[in-house]
Amino acid sequence: MASSNTPDQITTMDPCEEVAPALRHLPLVESTDLFGDKREVQISHRGEIYRLRITAQQKLILTK
């Protein structure tokens, strides 16, 4: 008997399962841990300041 995909049968995947196998060894940081309740953070890298922000479409943009 074939089952149908009703909403109560759909489960979300663990974020680690969605990552390509070659990348699973890398640390996973949740964006909420970086941003908190803000939409933009500054990142210092080798003496340069970068801005990481969440767009209106919920994408991430990194700029120098």
Beta strands, then each sheet from edge to edge (+ up, - down):
strand 1: 40-45
strand 2: 48-54
strand 3: 60-63
sheet 1: 1+ 2- 3+
end
